[in-house]
Amino acid sequence: PVGQYSAQEGSSACDICPAGEFSDSEGSTGCHPCPPGQYSDTDGSATCQNCSAGQYSHTAGSASCQTCLEGQYSTEGSTSCETCQAGHYSDLVSCQPCPAGEYSTTPGWRDSCKKCPDGQISTSRGSTECQTCQPGSVTDR
């Protein structure tokens, strides 16, 4: 049956493919490792599954996927994570710019975007710094 194999000719019993490997055809003589970006977390798998967005697997034969670190993201089936630029934060599946009025010097999670201090502004999304207000002007809060 699929998910199993027999490595010995004339054997009367099949062995089950371990987690991280699969067998997609009957009569298999061995199991195949899941390719990078995919995993199999159960014994006896006939297929491997893509790592979810926000996770990755960089080696063949994975039984699980790793979660991207703070400030990183990945799409489904990824073998690595991408790092967001300063002024942006990760929601694990993409990079989002810090809102206007906030800034970030390093990528991270949503809380890495900080409000500009009193007397300073950032007028665009994705800012890496705040600018001092011109004399005679005030900030809207």
Contact map, one row per residue, 1 for C-alpha under 8 A:
111110000000000000000000111000000000000000000000000000000000000000000000000000000000000000000000000000000000000000000000000000000000000000000
111110000000000000000011110100000000000000011100000000000000000000000000000000000000000000000000000000000000000000000000000000000000000000000
111110000000000110000111100000100000000000111110000000000000000000000000000000000000000000000000000000000000000000000000000000000000000000000
111111000000011110000110010101100000000000011000000000000000000000000000000000000000000000000000000000000000000000000000000000000000000000000
111111100000011110000010011111100000000000000000000000000000000000000000000000000000000000000000000000000000000000000000000000000000000000000
000111111010111000000000001111000000000000000000000000000000000000000000000000000000000000000000000000000000000000000000000000000000000000000
000011111000000000000000000111000000000000000000000000000000000000000000000000000000000000000000000000000000000000000000000000000000000000000
000001111110000000000000000010000000000000000000000000000000000000000000000000000000000000000000000000000000000000000000000000000000000000000
000001111110000000000000000000000000000000000000000000000000000000000000000000000000000000000000000000000000000000000000000000000000000000000
000000011111000000000000000000000000000000000000000000000000000000000000000000000000000000000000000000000000000000000000000000000000000000000
000001011111110000000000000000000000000000000000000000000000000000000000000000000000000000000000000000000000000000000000000000000000000000000
000000000111110000000000000000000000000000000000000000000000000000000000000000000000000000000000000000000000000000000000000000000000000000000
000001000011111000000000000000000000000000000000000000000000000000000000000000000000000000000000000000000000000000000000000000000000000000000
000111000011111100000000000000000000000000000000000000000000000000000000000000000000000000000000000000000000000000000000000000000000000000000
000111000000111110000000000000000000000000000000000000000000000000000000000000000000000000000000000000000000000000000000000000000000000000000
001110000000011111000000000000000000000000110000000000000000000000000000000000000000000000000000000000000000000000000000000000000000000000000
001110000000001111101110000000100000000000111000000000000000000000000000000000000000000000000000000000000000000000000000000000000000000000000
000000000000000111111100000000000000000001111000000000000000000000000000000000000000000000000000000000000000000000000000000000000000000000000
000000000000000011111100000000000000000111111000000000000000011000000000000000000000000000000000000000000000000000000000000000000000000000000
000000000000000001111100000000001100001111000001000000000001111100000000000000000000000000000000000000000000000000000000000000000000000000000
000000000000000011111110000000111100001100101001000000000000111000000000000000000000000000000000000000000000000000000000000000000000000000000
001100000000000011111111000000111100000100011111000000000000000000000000000000000000000000000000000000000000000000000000000000000000000000000
011110000000000010001111110101110000000000011110000000000000000000000000000000000000000000000000000000000000000000000000000000000000000000000
011000000000000000000111110000000000000000001110000000000000000000000000000000000000000000000000000000000000000000000000000000000000000000000
111000000000000000000011111100000000000000000100000000000000000000000000000000000000000000000000000000000000000000000000000000000000000000000
110110000000000000000011111100000000000000000000000000000000000000000000000000000000000000000000000000000000000000000000000000000000000000000
100011000000000000000000111110000000000000000000000000000000000000000000000000000000000000000000000000000000000000000000000000000000000000000
010111100000000000000010111111100000000000000000000000000000000000000000000000000000000000000000000000000000000000000000000000000000000000000
000011110000000000000000001111100000000000000000000000000000000000000000000000000000000000000000000000000000000000000000000000000000000000000
000111100000000000000010000111110000000000000000000000000000000000000000000000000000000000000000000000000000000000000000000000000000000000000
001110000000000010001110000111111000000000000000000000000000000000000000000000000000000000000000000000000000000000000000000000000000000000000
000000000000000000001110000001111100000000000000000000000000000000000000000000000000000000000000000000000000000000000000000000000000000000000
000000000000000000011100000000111110000000000000000000000001110000000000000000000000000000000000000000000000000000000000000000000000000000000
000000000000000000011100000000011111011100000001000000000001110000000000000000000000000000000000000000000000000000000000000000000000000000000
000000000000000000000000000000001111111000000000000000000011110000000000000000000000000000000000000000000000000000000000000000000000000000000
000000000000000000000000000000000111111000000000000000001111110000000000000001100000000000000000000000000000000000000000000000000000000000000
000000000000000000000000000000000011111000000000011000011110000010000000000011100000000000000000000000000000000000000000000000000000000000000
000000000000000000000000000000000111111100000001111000011001010010000000000011000000000000000000000000000000000000000000000000000000000000000
000000000000000000011000000000000111111110000001111000001000111110000000000000000000000000000000000000000000000000000000000000000000000000000
000000000000000000111100000000000100011111101011100000000000011100000000000000000000000000000000000000000000000000000000000000000000000000000
000000000000000000110000000000000000001111100000000000000000001100000000000000000000000000000000000000000000000000000000000000000000000000000
000000000000000001110000000000000000000111111000000000000000001000000000000000000000000000000000000000000000000000000000000000000000000000000
001000000000000111101000000000000000000111111000000000000000000000000000000000000000000000000000000000000000000000000000000000000000000000000
011100000000000111100110000000000000000001111100000000000000000000000000000000000000000000000000000000000000000000000000000000000000000000000
011100000000000011101111000000000000000101111111000000000000000000000000000000000000000000000000000000000000000000000000000000000000000000000
011000000000000000000111100000000000000000011111000000000000000000000000000000000000000000000000000000000000000000000000000000000000000000000
001000000000000000000111000000000000000100001111100000000000000000000000000000000000000000000000000000000000000000000000000000000000000000000
000000000000000000011100000000000100011100001111110000000000000000000000000000000000000000000000000000000000000000000000000000000000000000000
000000000000000000000000000000000000011100000011111000000000000000000000000000000000000000000000000000000000000000000000000000000000000000000
000000000000000000000000000000000000111000000001111100000000000000000000000111000000000000000000000000000000000000000000000000000000000000000
000000000000000000000000000000000000111000000000111110111000000010000000000111000000000000000000000000000000000000000000000000000000000000000
000000000000000000000000000000000000000000000000011111110000000000000000001110000000000000000000000000000000000000000000000000000000000000000
000000000000000000000000000000000000000000000000001111110000000000000000111111000000000000011000000000000000000000000000000000000000000000000
000000000000000000000000000000000000000000000000000111110000000000110000111100001000000000011000000000000000000000000000000000000000000000000
000000000000000000000000000000000000000000000000001111111000000011110000111101011000000000010000000000000000000000000000000000000000000000000
000000000000000000000000000000000000110000000000001111111100000011110000010011111000000000000000000000000000000000000000000000000000000000000
000000000000000000000000000000000001111000000000001000111111010111000000000001110000000000000000000000000000000000000000000000000000000000000
000000000000000000000000000000000001100000000000000000011111000000000000000001110000000000000000000000000000000000000000000000000000000000000
000000000000000000000000000000000011100000000000000000001111110000000000000000100000000000000000000000000000000000000000000000000000000000000
000000000000000000010000000000001111010000000000000000001111110000000000000000000000000000000000000000000000000000000000000000000000000000000
000000000000000000011000000000001111001000000000000000000011111000000000000000000000000000000000000000000000000000000000000000000000000000000
000000000000000000111000000000001111011100000000000000001011111110000000000000000000000000000000000000000000000000000000000000000000000000000
000000000000000000111000000000000000001111000000000000000000111110000000000000000000000000000000000000000000000000000000000000000000000000000
000000000000000000010000000000000000001110000000000000001000011111000000000000000000000000000000000000000000000000000000000000000000000000000
000000000000000000000000000000000000111000000000001000111000011111100000000000000000000000000000000000000000000000000000000000000000000000000
000000000000000000000000000000000000000000000000000000111000000111110000000000000000000000000000000000000000000000000000000000000000000000000
000000000000000000000000000000000000000000000000000001110000000011111000000000000000000000000000000000000000000000000000000000000000000000000
000000000000000000000000000000000000000000000000000001110000000001111101110000001000000000010000000000000000000000000000000000000000000000000
000000000000000000000000000000000000000000000000000000000000000000111111100000000000000000000000000000000000000000000000000000000000000000000
000000000000000000000000000000000000000000000000000000000000000000011111000000000000000001000000000000000011100000000000000000000000000000000
000000000000000000000000000000000000000000000000000000000000000000001111100000000011000011010000000000000011100000000000000000000000000000000
000000000000000000000000000000000000000000000000000000000000000000011111110000001111000001010010000000000011000000000000000000000000000000000
000000000000000000000000000000000000000000000000000011100000000000011011111000001111000001111110000000000000000000000000000000000000000000000
000000000000000000000000000000000000000000000000000011110000000000010001111101011100000000011100000000000000000000000000000000000000000000000
000000000000000000000000000000000000000000000000000111100000000000000000111111000000000000001100000000000000000000000000000000000000000000000
000000000000000000000000000000000000000000000000011111100000000000000000011111000000000000000000000000000000000000000000000000000000000000000
000000000000000000000000000000000000110000000000011110010000000000000000001111100000000000000000000000000000000000000000000000000000000000000
000000000000000000000000000000000001110000000000011010111100000000000000011111111000000000000000000000000000000000000000000000000000000000000
000000000000000000000000000000000001100000000000000000011110000000000000000011111000000000000000000000000000000000000000000000000000000000000
000000000000000000000000000000000000000000000000000000111100000000000000010001111100000000000000000000000000000000000000000000000000000000000
000000000000000000000000000000000000000000000000000001110000000000010001110001111110000000000000000000000000000000000000000000000000000000000
000000000000000000000000000000000000000000000000000000000000000000000001110000011111000000000000000000000000000000000000000000000000000000000
000000000000000000000000000000000000000000000000000000000000000000000011100000001111100000000000000000000010000000000000000000000000000000000
000000000000000000000000000000000000000000000000000000000000000000000011100000000111110111000010000000000011000000000000000000000000000000000
000000000000000000000000000000000000000000000000000000000000000000000000000000000011111110000000000000000110000000000000000000000000000000000
000000000000000000000000000000000000000000000000000000000000000000000000000000000001111110000000000000011110000000000000000001110000000000000
000000000000000000000000000000000000000000000000000000000000000000000000000000000000111110000000110000111110000010000000000011110000000000000
000000000000000000000000000000000000000000000000000000000000000000000000000000000001111111000011110000010111000010000000000001000000000000000
000000000000000000000000000000000000000000000000000000000000000000000010000000000001111111100011110000000011110110000000000000000000000000000
000000000000000000000000000000000000000000000000000000000000000000000111100000000001000111111111000000000011110000000000000000000000000000000
000000000000000000000000000000000000000000000000000000000000000000000000100000000000000011111111000000000000110000000000000000000000000000000
000000000000000000000000000000000000000000000000000011100000000000010011110000000000000001111110000000000000000000000000000000000000000000000
000000000000000000000000000000000000000000000000000011000000000000000000111000000000000001111110000000000000000000000000000000000000000000000
000000000000000000000000000000000000000000000000000000000000000000000000111000000000000001111111000000000000000000000000000000000000000000000
000000000000000000000000000000000000000000000000000000000000000000000001100000000001000111111111100000000000000000000000000000000000000000000
000000000000000000000000000000000000000000000000000000000000000000000000000000000000000111100111110000000000000000000000000001000000000000000
000000000000000000000000000000000000000000000000000000000000000000000000000000000000001110000011111000000000000000000000000011100000000000000
000000000000000000000000000000000000000000000000000000000000000000000000000000000000001110000001111101110000010010000000000011100000000000000
000000000000000000000000000000000000000000000000000000000000000000000000000000000000000000000000111111100000000000000000000111000000000000000
000000000000000000000000000000000000000000000000000000000000000000000000000000000000000000000000011111100000000000000000011111100000000000000
000000000000000000000000000000000000000000000000000000000000000000000000000000000000000000000000001111100000000000110000111110000100000000000
000000000000000000000000000000000000000000000000000000000000000000000000000000000000000000000000011111110000000011110000110010100100000000000
000000000000000000000000000000000000000000000000000000000000000000000000000000000000001000000000011111111000000011110000010001111100000000000
000000000000000000000000000000000000000000000000000000000000000000000000000000000000011100000000010001111110000111000000000001111000000000000
000000000000000000000000000000000000000000000000000000000000000000000000000000000000011000000000000000111110000000000000000000011000000000000
000000000000000000000000000000000000000000000000000000000000000000000000000000000000111100000000000000011111000100000000000000000000000000000
000000000000000000000000000000000000000000000000000000000000000000000111000000000011111111000000000000011111100100000000000000000000000000000
000000000000000000000000000000000000000000000000000000000000000000000111000000000001000111000000000000000111111100000000000000000000000000000
000000000000000000000000000000000000000000000000000000000000000000000110000000000000000011100000000000000011111110000000000000000000000000000
000000000000000000000000000000000000000000000000000000000000000000000000000000000000000011100000010000000001111110000000000000000000000000000
000000000000000000000000000000000000000000000000000000000000000000000000000000000000000000000000000000000001111111000000000000000000000000000
000000000000000000000000000000000000000000000000000000000000000000000000000000000000000010000000000000010111111111000000000000000000000000000
000000000000000000000000000000000000000000000000000000000000000000000000000000000000001110000000010001110000111111100000000000000000000000000
000000000000000000000000000000000000000000000000000000000000000000000000000000000000000000000000000001110000001111110000000000000000000000000
000000000000000000000000000000000000000000000000000000000000000000000000000000000000000000000000000011100000000011111000000000000000000000000
000000000000000000000000000000000000000000000000000000000000000000000000000000000000000000000000000011100000000001111101110000000100000000000
000000000000000000000000000000000000000000000000000000000000000000000000000000000000000000000000000000000000000000111111100000000000000000000
000000000000000000000000000000000000000000000000000000000000000000000000000000000000000000000000000000000000000000011111000000000000000000100
000000000000000000000000000000000000000000000000000000000000000000000000000000000000000000000000000000000000000000001111100000000001100001100
000000000000000000000000000000000000000000000000000000000000000000000000000000000000000000000000000000000000000000011111110000000111100000100
000000000000000000000000000000000000000000000000000000000000000000000000000000000000000000000000000011000000000000011011111000000111100000100
000000000000000000000000000000000000000000000000000000000000000000000000000000000000000000000000000111100000000000010001111110101110000000000
000000000000000000000000000000000000000000000000000000000000000000000000000000000000000000000000000110000000000000000000111110000000000000000
000000000000000000000000000000000000000000000000000000000000000000000000000000000000000000000000001110000000000000000000011111100000000000000
000000000000000000000000000000000000000000000000000000000000000000000000000000000000001000000000111111000000000000000000011111100000000000000
000000000000000000000000000000000000000000000000000000000000000000000000000000000000011100000001111100110000000000000000000111110000000000000
000000000000000000000000000000000000000000000000000000000000000000000000000000000000011000000000110101110000000000000000010111111100000000000
000000000000000000000000000000000000000000000000000000000000000000000000000000000000011000000000000000111000000000000000000001111100000000000
000000000000000000000000000000000000000000000000000000000000000000000000000000000000000000000000000000111000000000000000010000111110000000000
000000000000000000000000000000000000000000000000000000000000000000000000000000000000000000000000000011100000000000010001110000111111000000000
000000000000000000000000000000000000000000000000000000000000000000000000000000000000000000000000000000000000000000000001110000001111100000000
000000000000000000000000000000000000000000000000000000000000000000000000000000000000000000000000000000000000000000000011100000000111110000000
000000000000000000000000000000000000000000000000000000000000000000000000000000000000000000000000000000000000000000000011100000000011111011100
000000000000000000000000000000000000000000000000000000000000000000000000000000000000000000000000000000000000000000000000000000000001111110000
000000000000000000000000000000000000000000000000000000000000000000000000000000000000000000000000000000000000000000000000000000000000111110000
000000000000000000000000000000000000000000000000000000000000000000000000000000000000000000000000000000000000000000000000000000000000011111000
000000000000000000000000000000000000000000000000000000000000000000000000000000000000000000000000000000000000000000000000000000000000111111100
000000000000000000000000000000000000000000000000000000000000000000000000000000000000000000000000000000000000000000000010000000000000100111110
000000000000000000000000000000000000000000000000000000000000000000000000000000000000000000000000000000000000000000000111100000000000100011111
000000000000000000000000000000000000000000000000000000000000000000000000000000000000000000000000000000000000000000000000000000000000000001111
000000000000000000000000000000000000000000000000000000000000000000000000000000000000000000000000000000000000000000000000000000000000000000111
